[in-house]
Amino acid sequence: MLKPSISLAESLAAAARAVARVLAGENLNAGLDAVRPRALRAAAQDLSFNALRGYGLLDVLLDRLLERPLKDMDVRGLLLVALAELVSRPQHAHTVVHQAVEASVVLGQPRAKGLVNGVLRSFQRRARPWVAEIEATETGRFRHPQWWIDRMRAAYPDRWQEALLAANSHPPMTLRVNLRRSSVDDYLAQLGAAGMAARALGAAAILLDRPCRVEVLPGFREGLVSVQDKGAQAAAPLLEVRQGMRVLDACAAPGGKTAHLLELAECDLLAIDLSADRLARVAENLQRLGLAATVRQGDAASPQSFWDGKPFDRILADVPCSASGVVRRHPDIRWLRRNGDIAGFVAAQARMLEALWRLLVPGGTLLYATCSVFPEENGWQIRGFLDRHSEALQVPLAGLGDGQILPGSETDGFYYALLEKQS
C-alpha cells in the first residue's frame, strides 16, 4: 500500500526512469537503487517489473501506436510502463492515463503531455486487436527474445512452453527454516499464529501463500528463517557436509547457500566472492543467523587470490551464469542478454571449474551449480569437464534426474552436478 504522500504519477515516473536505463543497457537495480523513499522504490519496482515482463508485447505495440520514432528514453519508458498497466489492469484505465500524463511533468518533460495522452487514448480506442495479433507471435506470447525461445525449444522440446510461461509469472516466496534453531512444523505454527498461510515444501522449505515483507516474518531478525527459493535450497544438502570438514563456497554472495551449509553442519567454511560490496551481504546474513565463517574477497578462477594451500573436502562452485533460470525475479535479464553472451559465460565457467577442481582433496566432492536453463552452461559444460578429467566421477542426484530444474510454480530454474575426485 502506497503512503498517501506518494502519487501514482511519481511511481510511474520513477519506474519510467528505471526502465529507460534498462533500454540503455543497464541493470534494472541500478535504476531502482537511486529511488527514495522506500515506498516509492517498492511501487516503482512493481511497475517496472510489470513492464519488463511484458516487453515482448509492449515494445511492438508502442511502435505501432507512435506516429514517428521516439528518441527520448524516459518518455518511452513511461509509455511502456503505462501500457503495461493498461494491458494488465484495464479497469483502472482512466486513472492510469491521467496519472501517466502527470508523470511526464514529474519527469521534467511537460511538452510530452500531449504525446502521452494521445498514445494511451489511441491504445484504448484502437489497439485491442493489435494485442491479440502480437500475442499470436512467439515473442508476444512468451515475452522473451526469439533467440531465447529458440534455444529453449531445442533444449526442451516437451517442456519449453511451460518453462517460458512460468518465467513470466510472479515468483513464489519460499522460506528456509534455520534447522539449528527451529523446525518446519514449529515455524508453520508460528506463521499460522500470525495469520500467514503457508505449507511445507521439503526438509527446510516453506512456501507462503502470499509474499510479504521480511520484517513481518516471525523471528526473521532473530535468525529463525531466511528467504530462499526451493531450487536454491537443493544445493547445500547435496554436498553432505559433515562436522569439521573444510569447505569452500566460491562465488558466495549474497550468502544464502553459505548459511544453509552452516545450518546443516558445523564446518570450517571459507566464503569468497569477487565483489567486496556483495561480500558485505554475506557477513550481514551470517550475523543475523548467528553463524560463523571466514569471508574473504577473492577470484574463484585465480586461487592464489584467496587459497592457503590446504585442500578442501567440499567445494560449492556456484558459478556466474546467464541467470536465465531466475528471470521472473530479474525481468530485465532477458532483454539485456544477447545470444552471443552465452559463449562467454561458458568459457568463464570452464576456467573457474578447472581452477577449483585443483583445490579439492582426493575423495572430496565439488558441486557445480548455476541458475541457468541453457544446456551449454550446464550438462554440456559438465560433459566437457568429464572428458578432460578421468579422475572425475559424476555422482547421481537423488530426485533431480539430470540435475536440471526448470522454472515452475514452486521453483526457479537451476542446474546441479556433483563431481567426486577419485583417489
Protein Blocks (a to p, Z undefined) as FASTA:
>chain_A
ZZfklcfklmmmmmmmmmmmmmnopafklmmmmpccfklmmmmmmmmmmmmmmmmmmmmm
mmmmpmbdcfblklmmmmmmmmmmmmmmmmlmmmmmmmmmmmmmmnopaklmmmmmmmmm
mmmmmmmmmmmmmmmpmklmnopafklmmmmmmmmmmlmmmmmmmmmmccdddddddfkl
mcfklmmmmmmmnopacddfbfkbccdfbdcdfklpghklnopaccddfklmmmmmmnop
aehiacddehkbgolmmmmmmmmpccddddddfblklmmmmmmmmmmnopacddddddfk
lmklmpgoiacfbdcdddddeklmmmmmmmmlmmmpcfklmmmmmmmmmmmmmmmmmmpc
ghiacddddfbfbfklmmmmmmmmmmmmmkbccdddehklnopacddfkbccdddddddd
dZZ
